[in-house]
Amino acid sequence: MRGMNDDALPSAPSRATSAGTREGGRPWVDYSHEARVIRNPLLRGLFIALGWLCVASGAIGVVLPGWPTTIWIIVATYFFARSSPRFYNWVMNHRVFGPLIRDWRDGKGMTARAKTVAVTTIVLTISVSIAVIPVVWVKALLLTIMVILCTYLLRLPTKPAEATA
């Protein structure tokens, strides 16, 4: 991709249909107008690399309990919005990650089920860590982190679950 200007790329990915929908029926939306691409090519390259590193970390969180997903994808979206309209569009329209970003950005919050899973996972994993770590100040730090995370999650707006037909 060296030397390629992302601004000159077609706005729709190759998998978009002529009707403007992606596989699975959700319409593909061009978010490239939201991207504020920096001009420094070295910084752009660094931001693209950091964005993909964050996407990889978020993908790990999809399958690894206790590892966050949403925050990594939010950070990746930040990096892509400043480095590549193409990758920014990819993450915003992604089947799994796109709804997380759009809901967070629009202030819709999390579903009750997602909150329950997140809080339960945090409490279980940090409780196990507290039980096996012998250092008292580390236990106190973990307990504090657990309380802060759970409080933050529970204070987020609760998005109504979407009906499945």
C-alpha positions in Angstrom: 0.0 0.0 0.0 3.0 2.3 0.1 2.4 5.4 -1.9 -1.3 4.7 -2.2 -3.6 7.6 -1.1 -6.6 6.2 0.8 -8.6 9.3 -0.1 -8.5 8.2 -3.7 -9.8 4.7 -3.0 -13.4 3.9 -4.0 -15.8 4.7 -1.1 -17.4 1.3 -1.1 -15.6 -2.0 -0.4 -15.6 -4.6 -3.2 -18.1 -6.8 -1.3 -20.8 -4.1 -1.4 -23.6 -4.9 -3.8 -24.9 -2.6 -6.4 -27.9 -1.8 -4.2 -25.5 -0.5 -1.5 -26.0 -3.4 0.9 -23.5 -5.8 2.4 -23.7 -9.5 2.7 -26.3 -10.2 5.3 -28.6 -7.4 4.3 -27.4 -4.4 6.4 -26.9 -1.4 4.2 -23.3 -0.3 3.7 -22.8 3.3 4.9 -19.9 5.5 3.8 -18.4 7.1 6.9 -15.3 8.5 5.2 -16.5 12.1 5.6 -16.0 11.6 9.4 -12.4 10.7 9.0 -9.9 13.5 9.7 -6.8 12.1 8.1 -3.4 13.5 9.2 -1.0 14.4 6.5 2.3 13.1 8.0 2.9 9.8 6.2 5.0 8.4 9.0 2.4 9.2 11.6 -0.3 7.8 9.3 1.6 4.5 8.9 2.1 4.3 12.7 -1.6 5.0 13.3 -2.6 2.3 10.8 -0.3 -0.2 12.5 -1.6 0.7 15.9 -5.2 0.5 14.6 -4.7 -3.1 13.4 -2.9 -4.0 16.7 -6.0 -2.8 18.5 -8.3 -4.7 16.2 -6.3 -7.8 16.9 -6.6 -7.2 20.6 -10.3 -6.6 20.3 -10.7 -9.9 18.3 -8.9 -11.7 21.1 -11.6 -10.3 23.5 -14.3 -11.8 21.4 -13.1 -15.3 22.4 -11.2 -14.8 25.6 -13.3 -14.2 28.7 -12.1 -11.3 30.8 -10.3 -9.6 27.9 -12.1 -6.4 26.7 -13.3 -6.1 23.1 -15.2 -2.8 22.8 -12.4 -0.5 24.2 -9.8 -1.9 21.8 -12.2 -1.4 18.8 -13.0 2.1 19.9 -9.2 2.9 20.1 -8.7 1.2 16.7 -11.5 3.4 15.2 -9.8 6.5 16.6 -6.5 5.5 14.8 -8.3 4.6 11.6 -10.2 7.8 11.6 -7.0 9.7 11.6 -5.1 7.5 9.1 -7.3 5.7 6.6 -10.9 6.4 5.5 -10.9 2.9 4.0 -10.1 1.1 7.3 -12.4 3.5 9.1 -15.2 2.5 6.8 -14.3 -1.2 7.3 -14.5 -1.0 11.1 -17.7 1.1 11.1 -19.5 -1.3 8.7 -18.0 -4.5 10.3 -20.7 -7.1 11.1 -19.5 -7.6 14.7 -17.5 -4.5 15.6 -19.6 -1.9 13.8 -22.6 -2.0 16.1 -20.3 -1.7 19.2 -18.8 1.5 17.8 -22.0 3.0 16.4 -23.9 2.3 19.7 -21.1 3.7 21.8 -20.7 6.8 19.6 -24.5 7.4 19.6 -24.8 7.0 23.4 -27.1 4.0 23.1 -25.2 2.0 25.7 -25.2 -1.8 26.1 -27.9 -4.4 26.2 -28.8 -5.8 29.6 -27.4 -9.2 28.4 -24.1 -7.6 27.4 -23.9 -5.8 30.8 -24.7 -9.0 32.7 -22.0 -10.9 30.8 -19.4 -8.1 31.2 -20.0 -7.6 34.9 -20.1 -11.3 35.7 -16.9 -11.9 33.7 -15.1 -9.0 35.5 -16.3 -10.1 38.9 -15.3 -13.8 38.4 -11.9 -13.2 36.8 -10.8 -10.5 39.2 -12.1 -12.5 42.2 -10.0 -15.4 41.1 -7.0 -13.1 40.7 -7.6 -11.7 44.2 -7.9 -15.2 45.6 -4.6 -16.4 44.2 -2.4 -13.3 44.5 -0.8 -13.1 47.9 0.2 -9.4 47.8 -2.3 -7.3 49.8 -1.8 -4.0 47.9 -2.3 -5.8 44.6 -5.5 -7.3 45.9 -6.7 -3.9 46.9 -5.8 -2.4 43.5 -7.7 -5.3 41.7 -10.7 -4.8 43.9 -10.7 -1.0 43.2 -10.4 -1.7 39.5 -13.3 -4.2 39.7 -15.5 -1.7 41.5 -14.7 1.1 39.0 -15.3 -1.1 35.9 -18.6 -2.5 37.2 -19.8 0.9 38.3 -18.9 2.3 34.8 -20.7 -0.5 33.0 -23.8 -0.4 35.2 -24.1 3.4 34.7 -24.1 3.1 30.9 -27.5 3.4 29.3 -29.2 0.1 28.8 -30.1 -0.4 25.2 -33.3 -2.4 24.6 -32.6 -5.9 23.1 -33.4 -6.0 19.4 -36.3 -8.4 18.5 -35.2 -11.4 16.4 -37.6 -12.5 13.8 
